[in-house]
């Protein structure tokens, strides 16, 4: 495919997307749209500067090796005598050598073309190297989430008939303890340190436990020629974490993932996105078991960039960031919201001249956003330098994905970090490649036009009063078709048919709206809505996103019932800012748990949230009428968050059912 054509596009052009020429009129649907930058054919591969075609993730890795010219690739922080050290690095060429050897070792253990193998670990270099080895020998990776729970792990392993799992020692122990219900498992390959006790446990249950480095060594001693995949070969079966029910395994091919990478590469040609270079660094902490981080890593590899791994504790992430000093920071709204809250609470606490300078600088730069600039020669050094240091001080590009982010927080990131900030939108089923905002477009609240690998349309949702004919802007369920769209769910034809129609259109379950310039705005969720007794529809995630910006709130879950006329909430206060508030209100010396249990604290936060909600334009029926304060954060570990940090709404409701019932009994006796 020839991508050598002229771009006649600038941010002053009226439209970012246009209807697909010749598309038929279908009742109940809007016209499909493509980005104005989309070539005549949807993108699914890219050409190197030398003219070679890259059409698989294996070839993408080879391009990264070439671009790096022997430069650094994967980095981690070793621990020496209990003390974390600076990052040490493996080069691209060394990783290529090791992954080839490891892949050959997997072949010696019995894996063959398109065999499924498991990956069970937090992010680390061996995770990435194992997947790259799979690419080299046309194997299919099947990630196992750290906190899926034993029932889901059993389901995935048995459904995929998995014979080999690559895991860290702690996860290997989980697999061995479940062996009685995992009849297909024959080998467990352990990343990092392991002991003989694990080997002995494996023998007892009929599983060969071997070290990752031993598998690598066997491939070095007995080389096997690589067996590269074809574009339509499966690259991974990525099970959606979900919020309820049995996980579903999305079948993603090399073409699916590379289509999204290729879209970003082509957008970079017109300076609407970036492709990293060997001078760039990314910190990997979002779960590699989720497709978003794997798309990010594939994009880093496409530019020969460096990937440094966090130490494994999200509470210490900013310490790792300070040491690594990444130039690219990819995260989710939850973390960006916390940074926003901390900065704003700190400004409020300081008061005086410091607050005056911050507010003046902030207002000046916010006005400048409307003029298309994120930098200010004076304020960036005087006021925002310390804030930039929170992300290491060298960040040039910030990408938010996985969930909608507040426009206020997007503006905050641009103002305080003087970086290009992008918001992406996608799901597992599209290899995270659905839409992306463009460089230079500083309009918050939108997620950009379709990626160059897909076309997008809106389907009417009559029950929610969303239609593609709505004025002034069309609304409806977001549907897409193209090269990043998955092939279906593994061994689940009924669920596949519910998501993917005969013409290749995939439903997302999200409600979108085209803005005046053809950019997508994600405004609602088809599934996560409910109707109150008086007939008003409620989108709890929208309310949570607003209230979570209050300086006293760390996390919040909003709940409503169709037989009730009001909303209630479970709130985790922010421990640091609550302590400051307590010290100033005669409650100094009390623990966080004690403060959460005090009626005075609850009443204060309840009143503040009501005021804050109204000031943020929440309607009367969207105001939370009663709250319960808890001291335990919603987390992956307690099964209240998915691995991508989305609330597991059903689990939260079940855990706090008694509190919900009590609040309703107090409001509506």
VEXLOKOL-216804 format. One record per residue (C-alpha): x, z negated, y negated; residue number from 1. Coordinates in steps of 0.1 Angstrom, whole numbers, plus 5000, padded with zeros to 4 digits. Layout:
X, Z, Y, NUM $
...
//
This chain:
5000, 5000, 5000, 1 $
5014, 5009, 4966, 2 $
5011, 4982, 4940, 3 $
5030, 5001, 4913, 4 $
5003, 5006, 4887, 5 $
4998, 4996, 4851, 6 $
4981, 4964, 4841, 7 $
4960, 4967, 4810, 8 $
4949, 4932, 4807, 9 $
4954, 4903, 4783, 10 $
4938, 4869, 4778, 11 $
4918, 4884, 4749, 12 $
4900, 4908, 4772, 13 $
4864, 4899, 4775, 14 $
4861, 4898, 4813, 15 $
4882, 4882, 4840, 16 $
4861, 4897, 4868, 17 $
4838, 4927, 4872, 18 $
4811, 4938, 4896, 19 $
4823, 4958, 4926, 20 $
4815, 4994, 4919, 21 $
4789, 5009, 4941, 22 $
4777, 4976, 4956, 23 $
4740, 4976, 4965, 24 $
4713, 4955, 4949, 25 $
4702, 4928, 4974, 26 $
4672, 4906, 4966, 27 $
4682, 4869, 4962, 28 $
4719, 4877, 4955, 29 $
4741, 4886, 4926, 30 $
4765, 4916, 4926, 31 $
4799, 4909, 4943, 32 $
4827, 4906, 4917, 33 $
4865, 4911, 4919, 34 $
4892, 4902, 4895, 35 $
4899, 4928, 4868, 36 $
4935, 4927, 4881, 37 $
4925, 4936, 4917, 38 $
4938, 4969, 4929, 39 $
4915, 4994, 4946, 40 $
4920, 4977, 4979, 41 $
4918, 4939, 4984, 42 $
4954, 4925, 4988, 43 $
4967, 4913, 5022, 44 $
5004, 4919, 5021, 45 $
5032, 4924, 4995, 46 $
5064, 4945, 4991, 47 $
5098, 4930, 4985, 48 $
5119, 4943, 4956, 49 $
5138, 4963, 4983, 50 $
5105, 4980, 4993, 51 $
5100, 4962, 5026, 52 $
5065, 4953, 5035, 53 $
5057, 4916, 5042, 54 $
5026, 4912, 5063, 55 $
5031, 4880, 5084, 56 $
5042, 4845, 5077, 57 $
5073, 4851, 5098, 58 $
5083, 4880, 5075, 59 $
5075, 4858, 5045, 60 $
5100, 4832, 5058, 61 $
5126, 4860, 5062, 62 $
5120, 4870, 5026, 63 $
5126, 4834, 5015, 64 $
5158, 4833, 5035, 65 $
5170, 4865, 5017, 66 $
5160, 4853, 4982, 67 $
5176, 4819, 4986, 68 $
5211, 4834, 4993, 69 $
5220, 4804, 5014, 70 $
5204, 4779, 4989, 71 $
5187, 4746, 4996, 72 $
5153, 4746, 5014, 73 $
5141, 4713, 5029, 74 $
5150, 4679, 5016, 75 $
5144, 4643, 5025, 76 $
5155, 4608, 5015, 77 $
5175, 4591, 5043, 78 $
5175, 4554, 5046, 79 $
5209, 4537, 5049, 80 $
5210, 4500, 5056, 81 $
5174, 4497, 5046, 82 $
5180, 4514, 5012, 83 $
5165, 4548, 5003, 84 $
5191, 4574, 4993, 85 $
5190, 4605, 4971, 86 $
5176, 4637, 4986, 87 $
5198, 4656, 5011, 88 $
5191, 4692, 5018, 89 $
5191, 4718, 5046, 90 $
5197, 4754, 5035, 91 $
5174, 4783, 5043, 92 $
5199, 4798, 5066, 93 $
5204, 4765, 5085, 94 $
5167, 4761, 5089, 95 $
5163, 4796, 5102, 96 $
5190, 4789, 5128, 97 $
5174, 4756, 5138, 98 $
5138, 4769, 5140, 99 $
5150, 4799, 5161, 100 $
5167, 4775, 5185, 101 $
5137, 4751, 5186, 102 $
5113, 4779, 5192, 103 $
5134, 4791, 5221, 104 $
5133, 4756, 5234, 105 $
5095, 4756, 5233, 106 $
5095, 4788, 5253, 107 $
5117, 4770, 5279, 108 $
5090, 4743, 5280, 109 $
5064, 4768, 5291, 110 $
5048, 4781, 5259, 111 $
5040, 4818, 5257, 112 $
5026, 4842, 5232, 113 $
4997, 4827, 5213, 114 $
4999, 4794, 5231, 115 $
4985, 4764, 5212, 116 $
5007, 4735, 5203, 117 $
4999, 4703, 5185, 118 $
5016, 4689, 5154, 119 $
5009, 4651, 5148, 120 $
5028, 4636, 5119, 121 $
5029, 4630, 5082, 122 $
5048, 4655, 5062, 123 $
5085, 4659, 5071, 124 $
5110, 4686, 5076, 125 $
5105, 4689, 5114, 126 $
5068, 4695, 5108, 127 $
5076, 4726, 5087, 128 $
5104, 4737, 5110, 129 $
5081, 4734, 5140, 130 $
5056, 4756, 5124, 131 $
5082, 4781, 5114, 132 $
5094, 4781, 5150, 133 $
5059, 4789, 5160, 134 $
5058, 4819, 5136, 135 $
5091, 4832, 5151, 136 $
5077, 4832, 5187, 137 $
5040, 4840, 5179, 138 $
5027, 4806, 5188, 139 $
4996, 4789, 5173, 140 $
4999, 4755, 5156, 141 $
4971, 4730, 5158, 142 $
4976, 4701, 5134, 143 $
4962, 4667, 5144, 144 $
4953, 4645, 5114, 145 $
4969, 4612, 5111, 146 $
4936, 4594, 5108, 147 $
4911, 4616, 5127, 148 $
4905, 4588, 5151, 149 $
4908, 4589, 5189, 150 $
4875, 4607, 5196, 151 $
4884, 4636, 5173, 152 $
4919, 4638, 5187, 153 $
4905, 4640, 5222, 154 $
4881, 4667, 5212, 155 $
4907, 4689, 5196, 156 $
4933, 4685, 5223, 157 $
4908, 4692, 5250, 158 $
4891, 4721, 5232, 159 $
4924, 4739, 5226, 160 $
4937, 4730, 5261, 161 $
4969, 4718, 5245, 162 $
4998, 4713, 5268, 163 $
5025, 4704, 5242, 164 $
5023, 4681, 5212, 165 $
5051, 4676, 5186, 166 $
5048, 4642, 5171, 167 $
5066, 4613, 5155, 168 $
5072, 4583, 5178, 169 $
5042, 4563, 5165, 170 $
5019, 4593, 5170, 171 $
5034, 4600, 5203, 172 $
5024, 4565, 5215, 173 $
4988, 4573, 5204, 174 $
4988, 4604, 5225, 175 $
5003, 4586, 5256, 176 $
4977, 4559, 5253, 177 $
4950, 4585, 5253, 178 $
4965, 4605, 5282, 179 $
4938, 4596, 5306, 180 $
4913, 4616, 5285, 181 $
4938, 4644, 5277, 182 $
4944, 4661, 5311, 183 $
4961, 4692, 5297, 184 $
4990, 4675, 5279, 185 $
5023, 4679, 5297, 186 $
5049, 4675, 5270, 187 $
5053, 4654, 5240, 188 $
5082, 4664, 5217, 189 $
5093, 4635, 5194, 190 $
5104, 4641, 5158, 191 $
5130, 4616, 5146, 192 $
5140, 4584, 5163, 193 $
5126, 4575, 5197, 194 $
5134, 4550, 5224, 195 $
5136, 4549, 5262, 196 $
5104, 4528, 5263, 197 $
5085, 4559, 5251, 198 $
5101, 4580, 5277, 199 $
5092, 4555, 5304, 200 $
5056, 4553, 5291, 201 $
5054, 4590, 5294, 202 $
5066, 4590, 5330, 203 $
5039, 4565, 5339, 204 $
5012, 4588, 5327, 205 $
5027, 4621, 5338, 206 $
5040, 4633, 5305, 207 $
5075, 4645, 5298, 208 $
5087, 4629, 5265, 209 $
5116, 4647, 5249, 210 $
5134, 4646, 5216, 211 $
5130, 4673, 5190, 212 $
5168, 4678, 5189, 213 $
5170, 4681, 5227, 214 $
5144, 4710, 5226, 215 $
5165, 4725, 5198, 216 $
5197, 4721, 5219, 217 $
5181, 4738, 5249, 218 $
5172, 4768, 5228, 219 $
5208, 4769, 5214, 220 $
5222, 4768, 5250, 221 $
5198, 4794, 5263, 222 $
5187, 4817, 5235, 223 $
5155, 4837, 5236, 224 $
5149, 4867, 5214, 225 $
5123, 4860, 5187, 226 $
5088, 4875, 5193, 227 $
5073, 4881, 5158, 228 $
5036, 4881, 5154, 229 $
5013, 4908, 5141, 230 $
4991, 4903, 5110, 231 $
4959, 4898, 5130, 232 $
4975, 4873, 5154, 233 $
4964, 4837, 5150, 234 $
4988, 4815, 5130, 235 $
4969, 4782, 5132, 236 $
4937, 4766, 5143, 237 $
4931, 4743, 5113, 238 $
4904, 4717, 5121, 239 $
4883, 4707, 5091, 240 $
4884, 4669, 5086, 241 $
4848, 4669, 5076, 242 $
4828, 4639, 5065, 243 $
4806, 4636, 5095, 244 $
4803, 4651, 5130, 245 $
4827, 4668, 5153, 246 $
4857, 4687, 5137, 247 $
4855, 4725, 5136, 248 $
4886, 4745, 5142, 249 $
4890, 4773, 5117, 250 $
4908, 4803, 5131, 251 $
4933, 4815, 5106, 252 $
4955, 4846, 5112, 253 $
4988, 4855, 5096, 254 $
4969, 4880, 5075, 255 $
4945, 4853, 5062, 256 $
4972, 4830, 5049, 257 $
4995, 4857, 5037, 258 $
4966, 4874, 5018, 259 $
4964, 4844, 4995, 260 $
5002, 4843, 4991, 261 $
5002, 4880, 4983, 262 $
4975, 4875, 4957, 263 $
4996, 4850, 4939, 264 $
5027, 4872, 4942, 265 $
5008, 4901, 4926, 266 $
4993, 4879, 4899, 267 $
5028, 4868, 4890, 268 $
5037, 4905, 4883, 269 $
5013, 4904, 4854, 270 $
5024, 4869, 4843, 271 $
4991, 4854, 4852, 272 $
5006, 4830, 4878, 273 $
5040, 4820, 4889, 274 $
5060, 4827, 4920, 275 $
5088, 4801, 4923, 276 $
5124, 4809, 4925, 277 $
5154, 4792, 4942, 278 $
5158, 4772, 4910, 279 $
5123, 4756, 4916, 280 $
5115, 4724, 4935, 281 $
5082, 4712, 4950, 282 $
5074, 4678, 4964, 283 $
5054, 4679, 4996, 284 $
5030, 4650, 5000, 285 $
4995, 4665, 5004, 286 $
4988, 4665, 5041, 287 $
5004, 4695, 5059, 288 $
4976, 4692, 5084, 289 $
4954, 4707, 5056, 290 $
4956, 4744, 5047, 291 $
4961, 4738, 5010, 292 $
4996, 4723, 5014, 293 $
5005, 4749, 5039, 294 $
4995, 4777, 5015, 295 $
5016, 4759, 4988, 296 $
5046, 4758, 5012, 297 $
5042, 4795, 5021, 298 $
5042, 4803, 4984, 299 $
5073, 4782, 4978, 300 $
5090, 4800, 5007, 301 $
5080, 4834, 4993, 302 $
5102, 4826, 4963, 303 $
5130, 4809, 4981, 304 $
5122, 4776, 4964, 305 $
5131, 4740, 4976, 306 $
5107, 4717, 4992, 307 $
5114, 4679, 4991, 308 $
5093, 4655, 5012, 309 $
5079, 4622, 5000, 310 $
5090, 4591, 5019, 311 $
5056, 4587, 5036, 312 $
5039, 4562, 5013, 313 $
5016, 4576, 4986, 314 $
5019, 4543, 4967, 315 $
5056, 4551, 4963, 316 $
5051, 4588, 4955, 317 $
5060, 4586, 4918, 318 $
5093, 4569, 4928, 319 $
5101, 4600, 4950, 320 $
5090, 4623, 4921, 321 $
5113, 4605, 4898, 322 $
5143, 4611, 4921, 323 $
5134, 4646, 4931, 324 $
5124, 4658, 4896, 325 $
5102, 4687, 4908, 326 $
5096, 4717, 4886, 327 $
5063, 4724, 4904, 328 $
5037, 4697, 4910, 329 $
5008, 4704, 4931, 330 $
4982, 4677, 4937, 331 $
4945, 4667, 4938, 332 $
4923, 4654, 4910, 333 $
4924, 4619, 4924, 334 $
4961, 4615, 4915, 335 $
4957, 4632, 4882, 336 $
4928, 4610, 4873, 337 $
4949, 4579, 4880, 338 $
4977, 4592, 4857, 339 $
4951, 4599, 4830, 340 $
4936, 4564, 4834, 341 $
4970, 4546, 4833, 342 $
4982, 4565, 4802, 343 $
4949, 4560, 4783, 344 $
4946, 4523, 4793, 345 $
4983, 4518, 4782, 346 $
4976, 4534, 4748, 347 $
4945, 4512, 4743, 348 $
4965, 4481, 4753, 349 $
4993, 4488, 4729, 350 $
4972, 4495, 4699, 351 $
4987, 4496, 4664, 352 $
5012, 4522, 4653, 353 $
5018, 4534, 4689, 354 $
4982, 4541, 4695, 355 $
4979, 4558, 4661, 356 $
5008, 4581, 4668, 357 $
4995, 4589, 4703, 358 $
4961, 4598, 4691, 359 $
4974, 4619, 4662, 360 $
4997, 4638, 4685, 361 $
4970, 4642, 4711, 362 $
4945, 4655, 4686, 363 $
4971, 4680, 4672, 364 $
4980, 4694, 4706, 365 $
4944, 4695, 4717, 366 $
4937, 4717, 4686, 367 $
4966, 4738, 4696, 368 $
4952, 4745, 4730, 369 $
4925, 4766, 4713, 370 $
4953, 4786, 4698, 371 $
4969, 4792, 4732, 372 $
4999, 4769, 4732, 373 $
5008, 4738, 4752, 374 $
5040, 4729, 4734, 375 $
5048, 4711, 4701, 376 $
5084, 4708, 4689, 377 $
5079, 4674, 4673, 378 $
5052, 4655, 4693, 379 $
5066, 4665, 4727, 380 $
5098, 4646, 4721, 381 $
5085, 4617, 4700, 382 $
5053, 4608, 4719, 383 $
5050, 4626, 4752, 384 $
5085, 4624, 4766, 385 $
5079, 4591, 4784, 386 $
5047, 4605, 4800, 387 $
5065, 4636, 4812, 388 $
5090, 4613, 4829, 389 $
5062, 4601, 4852, 390 $
5065, 4634, 4870, 391 $
5102, 4635, 4868, 392 $
5105, 4652, 4834, 393 $
5111, 4687, 4846, 394 $
5077, 4699, 4856, 395 $
5069, 4735, 4844, 396 $
5038, 4742, 4865, 397 $
5010, 4719, 4876, 398 $
4984, 4730, 4901, 399 $
4952, 4711, 4909, 400 $
4932, 4719, 4940, 401 $
4910, 4705, 4968, 402 $
4882, 4692, 4945, 403 $
4869, 4698, 4910, 404 $
4888, 4682, 4881, 405 $
4874, 4671, 4849, 406 $
4880, 4693, 4818, 407 $
4892, 4662, 4799, 408 $
4919, 4656, 4826, 409 $
4929, 4693, 4825, 410 $
4934, 4691, 4788, 411 $
4953, 4658, 4792, 412 $
4978, 4674, 4817, 413 $
4984, 4704, 4793, 414 $
4989, 4681, 4763, 415 $
5010, 4654, 4778, 416 $
5032, 4675, 4802, 417 $
5035, 4706, 4781, 418 $
5032, 4726, 4813, 419 $
5012, 4755, 4826, 420 $
4982, 4740, 4844, 421 $
4962, 4759, 4869, 422 $
4931, 4750, 4889, 423 $
4926, 4766, 4922, 424 $
4895, 4766, 4944, 425 $
4892, 4773, 4981, 426 $
4885, 4759, 5015, 427 $
4900, 4758, 5049, 428 $
4879, 4787, 5059, 429 $
4895, 4809, 5033, 430 $
4931, 4797, 5037, 431 $
4925, 4780, 5003, 432 $
4924, 4814, 4987, 433 $
4892, 4819, 4967, 434 $
4898, 4816, 4930, 435 $
4926, 4806, 4906, 436 $
4928, 4802, 4869, 437 $
4953, 4823, 4849, 438 $
4983, 4814, 4829, 439 $
4976, 4813, 4793, 440 $
4939, 4807, 4798, 441 $
4935, 4771, 4784, 442 $
4897, 4770, 4789, 443 $
4889, 4739, 4809, 444 $
4860, 4736, 4833, 445 $
4865, 4769, 4851, 446 $
4885, 4778, 4882, 447 $
4893, 4814, 4873, 448 $
4882, 4847, 4888, 449 $
4884, 4856, 4925, 450 $
4918, 4859, 4941, 451 $
4930, 4895, 4946, 452 $
4924, 4892, 4983, 453 $
4886, 4885, 4981, 454 $
4853, 4895, 4964, 455 $
4828, 4868, 4955, 456 $
4790, 4868, 4950, 457 $
4763, 4841, 4943, 458 $
4733, 4836, 4966, 459 $
4701, 4821, 4953, 460 $
4692, 4785, 4963, 461 $
4655, 4783, 4954, 462 $
4652, 4747, 4965, 463 $
4677, 4737, 4939, 464 $
4664, 4761, 4912, 465 $
4697, 4780, 4912, 466 $
4694, 4818, 4911, 467 $
4716, 4848, 4905, 468 $
4692, 4858, 4877, 469 $
4695, 4826, 4857, 470 $
4701, 4829, 4820, 471 $
4724, 4828, 4803, 472 $
4747, 4826, 4834, 473 $
4740, 4835, 4870, 474 $
4741, 4806, 4895, 475 $
4739, 4802, 4932, 476 $
4758, 4794, 4964, 477 $
4794, 4808, 4964, 478 $
4799, 4835, 4990, 479 $
4830, 4855, 4996, 480 $
4844, 4883, 5017, 481 $
4880, 4895, 5022, 482 $
4913, 4892, 5038, 483 $
4917, 4854, 5034, 484 $
4884, 4847, 5051, 485 $
4888, 4831, 5086, 486 $
4878, 4847, 5119, 487 $
4854, 4819, 5129, 488 $
4854, 4785, 5144, 489 $
4872, 4780, 5177, 490 $
4848, 4782, 5207, 491 $
4819, 4775, 5184, 492 $
4798, 4807, 5180, 493 $
4767, 4790, 5166, 494 $
4787, 4772, 5139, 495 $
4805, 4804, 5131, 496 $
4772, 4823, 5127, 497 $
4760, 4796, 5103, 498 $
4790, 4803, 5080, 499 $
4800, 4839, 5086, 500 $
4775, 4867, 5086, 501 $
4777, 4901, 5103, 502 $
4790, 4918, 5072, 503 $
4819, 4893, 5068, 504 $
4804, 4872, 5040, 505 $
4813, 4835, 5043, 506 $
4792, 4808, 5028, 507 $
4810, 4779, 5011, 508 $
4782, 4753, 5006, 509 $
4793, 4750, 4970, 510 $
4772, 4760, 4940, 511 $
4789, 4783, 4914, 512 $
4782, 4798, 4881, 513 $
4798, 4828, 4864, 514 $
4807, 4821, 4828, 515 $
4805, 4846, 4800, 516 $
4839, 4861, 4809, 517 $
4834, 4863, 4846, 518 $
4852, 4832, 4856, 519 $
4839, 4808, 4883, 520 $
4826, 4773, 4875, 521 $
4819, 4751, 4905, 522 $
4789, 4731, 4894, 523 $
4773, 4715, 4924, 524 $
4774, 4711, 4962, 525 $
4746, 4724, 4984, 526 $
4750, 4696, 5009, 527 $
4760, 4666, 4988, 528 $
4729, 4664, 4966, 529 $
4697, 4644, 4969, 530 $
4664, 4640, 4951, 531 $
4653, 4607, 4936, 532 $
4617, 4595, 4940, 533 $
4607, 4609, 4907, 534 $
4619, 4644, 4917, 535 $
4652, 4646, 4899, 536 $
4681, 4662, 4917, 537 $
4714, 4642, 4917, 538 $
4749, 4655, 4923, 539 $
4768, 4622, 4930, 540 $
4803, 4638, 4929, 541 $
4797, 4649, 4893, 542 $
4788, 4613, 4883, 543 $
4817, 4598, 4902, 544 $
4841, 4622, 4885, 545 $
4829, 4610, 4851, 546 $
4828, 4573, 4858, 547 $
4862, 4573, 4876, 548 $
4878, 4581, 4842, 549 $
4868, 4546, 4829, 550 $
4899, 4525, 4825, 551 $
4886, 4497, 4847, 552 $
4876, 4519, 4876, 553 $
4900, 4530, 4904, 554 $
4874, 4544, 4927, 555 $
4836, 4547, 4928, 556 $
4809, 4558, 4953, 557 $
4775, 4566, 4938, 558 $
4744, 4565, 4961, 559 $
4708, 4573, 4957, 560 $
4678, 4574, 4980, 561 $
4648, 4598, 4980, 562 $
4624, 4568, 4980, 563 $
4641, 4551, 4951, 564 $
4642, 4561, 4915, 565 $
4676, 4547, 4906, 566 $
4713, 4550, 4915, 567 $
4736, 4523, 4928, 568 $
4774, 4522, 4931, 569 $
4803, 4507, 4951, 570 $
4832, 4502, 4927, 571 $
4869, 4495, 4933, 572 $
4883, 4482, 4900, 573 $
4917, 4492, 4888, 574 $
4938, 4461, 4897, 575 $
4963, 4465, 4868, 576 $
4939, 4471, 4840, 577 $
4915, 4445, 4854, 578 $
4942, 4419, 4852, 579 $
4949, 4428, 4816, 580 $
4912, 4425, 4808, 581 $
4910, 4391, 4827, 582 $
4940, 4377, 4808, 583 $
4922, 4386, 4775, 584 $
4889, 4371, 4786, 585 $
4897, 4336, 4798, 586 $
4903, 4345, 4834, 587 $
4941, 4345, 4836, 588 $
4956, 4334, 4869, 589 $
4928, 4346, 4891, 590 $
4936, 4370, 4920, 591 $
4922, 4405, 4922, 592 $
4899, 4395, 4950, 593 $
4886, 4365, 4930, 594 $
4880, 4387, 4900, 595 $
4860, 4412, 4920, 596 $
4837, 4384, 4932, 597 $
4830, 4370, 4898, 598 $
4795, 4378, 4883, 599 $
4810, 4380, 4848, 600 $
4834, 4408, 4859, 601 $
4806, 4427, 4876, 602 $
4783, 4424, 4846, 603 $
4810, 4436, 4822, 604 $
4820, 4467, 4843, 605 $
4783, 4474, 4849, 606 $
4775, 4474, 4812, 607 $
4807, 4494, 4803, 608 $
4799, 4521, 4829, 609 $
4763, 4524, 4815, 610 $
4776, 4529, 4780, 611 $
4805, 4551, 4792, 612 $
4780, 4573, 4812, 613 $
4757, 4578, 4782, 614 $
4787, 4586, 4760, 615 $
4797, 4612, 4786, 616 $
4763, 4629, 4784, 617 $
4749, 4616, 4817, 618 $
4711, 4617, 4817, 619 $
4691, 4585, 4820, 620 $
4684, 4590, 4857, 621 $
4722, 4596, 4863, 622 $
4731, 4561, 4850, 623 $
4741, 4537, 4878, 624 $
4718, 4507, 4876, 625 $
4736, 4483, 4898, 626 $
4771, 4480, 4912, 627 $
4790, 4460, 4938, 628 $
4827, 4454, 4932, 629 $
4851, 4455, 4962, 630 $
4888, 4449, 4963, 631 $
4897, 4473, 4992, 632 $
4905, 4508, 4982, 633 $
4888, 4537, 4999, 634 $
4916, 4552, 5019, 635 $
4925, 4576, 5048, 636 $
4936, 4545, 5068, 637 $
4902, 4528, 5066, 638 $
4885, 4561, 5074, 639 $
4867, 4563, 5040, 640 $
4887, 4593, 5027, 641 $
4894, 4626, 5044, 642 $
4931, 4636, 5046, 643 $
4925, 4656, 5014, 644 $
4913, 4624, 4996, 645 $
4876, 4634, 4996, 646 $
4851, 4605, 5001, 647 $
4836, 4603, 5035, 648 $
4802, 4597, 5021, 649 $
4785, 4589, 5054, 650 $
4811, 4564, 5064, 651 $
4811, 4546, 5030, 652 $
4774, 4544, 5031, 653 $
4774, 4529, 5065, 654 $
4802, 4504, 5057, 655 $
4784, 4491, 5026, 656 $
4748, 4495, 5038, 657 $
4741, 4458, 5033, 658 $
4753, 4459, 4997, 659 $
4733, 4490, 4990, 660 $
4701, 4474, 5004, 661 $
4708, 4442, 4984, 662 $
4713, 4461, 4952, 663 $
4680, 4480, 4956, 664 $
4661, 4448, 4965, 665 $
4674, 4433, 4932, 666 $
4665, 4464, 4911, 667 $
4632, 4474, 4928, 668 $
4619, 4443, 4946, 669 $
//
